[in-house]
Amino acid sequence: MATSSFDEMMVIDTPEKARNLEAAFLAAEKRGPLVLEGPDIDEILERGREFRRNNPNWFKEAAAKAKERAIARGEDISDIMGE
């Protein structure tokens, strides 16, 4: 369904649509390739691995803190915790 609507949108059947497409193409060409700031995906993944190596109990600690906050707010977490 999405493909067919995209295909319908890409029909260039008027001079205005042709000019708009040409303008978009020229603007993209002038802008140049997309350059993302910040670390690349490999560096982000390695940071996560290093964090888990250095903090092996991080998930248990985060879960305990979440449980404390829920209890402090008066939420019933017995169905989640299996209690």
HELIX and SHEET records of a PDB file:
HELIX    1   1 ALA A    2  MET A    9  1                                   8    
HELIX    2   2 PRO A   15  ARG A   31  1                                  17    
HELIX    3   3 ILE A   41  ASN A   54  1                                  14    
HELIX    4   4 TRP A   58  ALA A   72  1                                  15    
HELIX    5   5 SER A   78  MET A   81  1                                   4    
END                                                                             
